[in-house]
Amino acid sequence: MTRREMLAAFAALPGLAQMPSAAQTRRPKLADYPFQLGVASGDPDPHGFALWTRLAPKPLEGGGMPAEDVQVDWQVAEDEGFSKVVASGSETARPALAHSIHVEVAGLRPDRWYFYRFRTGSEVSPTARARTTPTIDATPDKLRFAFASCQHYESGYFTALRHMADENLDLVAHLGDYIYEGKGQDGRTRKHAGDEIMTLEDYRQRHAQYKTDLDLQAAHHACPWLVTWDDHEVDNNYSDAISEEAGVSVDDFLTRRAHAYQAYFEHMPLRFAAKPVGHEMQLYRGVPYGRLADFAVLDTRQYRTDQPCGDRTSVACDGVFDPKATLLGDTQEQWLMQRLRRSPAIWNVLAQQIMFGRADRDTGPDVTWSMDQWSGYDVARKRLLKFLEDERIRNPVVLTGDIHSNWVNDLKVDFDDDKAPAMATEFVGTSITSGGDGVEMDDNIRGILTQNPFVRFYNRERGYVSCTVTPSEWRADYQVVEKVSEKGAPRITRASFLVEDGKAGAQRT
């Protein structure tokens, strides 16, 4: 179908006439179809969810919208044909927020699928679906969700996201590196538009370029997302107000961070509570899924102290053992501990960015740890793991992204004691594309597995992890694609692991 034929078909759908008229304020004159970045939902609760879209008829030309407010109507229905509309309204798309829209839908029924769409003037968005969560006192039979991270546009095609969209999931957790900040490079599978991004306009354009990817849109259209960032949404390996690059002042970096945070909010399905104020943005939060699972979505970038021995992998220096070093900051850490202590959930999930397992990354005689991960902040790492152990937090499961490789780790307070029992499980998901076409096995992988007996699985293929959670067990399926340099690679379930209720540690099935 042509675009005009598609719009005519939308207009003929039942229920469209029930949408409020955008002509109440102005019928905008648009250069092209305004919903080219798709739509999205996120942060569901028992009675609603956040909805998102951005008007951008010229996505890589500043968006292509007039510098004025434009009314956007939205609609939620029980059926895809919109014959049973249950919620609707209007919002104003403003130039100050790049003509993005955030809607907090309320008044819906728990644990149900809904369909939604937007309209401005005569233009109608794609239809997508979202699901409310069970009530806080309900224990559903099952939750199916996936988690992913690290989708570098230039490194390959987002084929894995298309497979994710086809899995009929209830939820997706994205753990960071949604975009990458580097300048466009020739000779790669695809090319970033522009130089390294620094200004608000730069960050908006980069987000828009990623959002034009139809596989990414399909994954957003399939179900609600929980999003958090890592470093590349701003600058590689940054820590709080400290840039990766030497010589950048705190004031200059915080200005860049403010631009990045605003653009992130403008392009994510977040609630209004996350709207940034200057260079600060409240992103850590809790999202319960009844009594089955509780997601603590964390932020390990905005509040951390600087990496102690540089930001690479190295032999530990004294700074690794600094008791004042932190990844979460005092306020977030206390919030997390309080939430975990009070949680009624069967599964307590930390959706975060960087690996907890203290892996020796040198396959020779030296012992080296990543200084950008929890292993570079040894006291903070041990404090949190000791809390999980001492408080007997039920079934803690850590979800991790960042490092472009798959891992399954048994977590323990003392990694030097090979006989110490596991007290939590960590599932680390590889990248969607970052790193290019992956590797299933090589000598380095064999060496890492030999050096680190707490590691149950490790490889460097591309993909994501899909999880099926029930009251009695957690199943993690490591989904991979052999190539991202070419479109259409099939999905392969490379490995599957089970964690039983009350028994920390993963077993391969």
RAUR-V814811 format. One record per helix or strand of 2 or more residues. SS is the DSSP state (@ for helix, = for strand). FROM is the first residue (numbers start at 0). LEN is the number of residues. Records with the same first field share a line. If there is no record, write none. Layout:
SS: FROM-LEN / FROM-LEN
This chain:
@: 2-9 / 15-3 / 21-3 / 94-3 / 152-3 / 158-7 / 199-12 / 213-9 / 249-17 / 271-3 / 317-4 / 329-13 / 373-3 / 377-13 / 442-9
=: 38-7 / 47-7 / 69-8 / 84-9 / 99-6 / 112-8 / 122-2 / 127-4 / 142-6 / 170-4 / 223-4 / 284-5 / 292-5 / 312-2 / 346-5 / 368-2 / 395-5 / 405-6 / 423-5 / 454-6 / 461-8 / 472-9 / 490-10 / 502-6
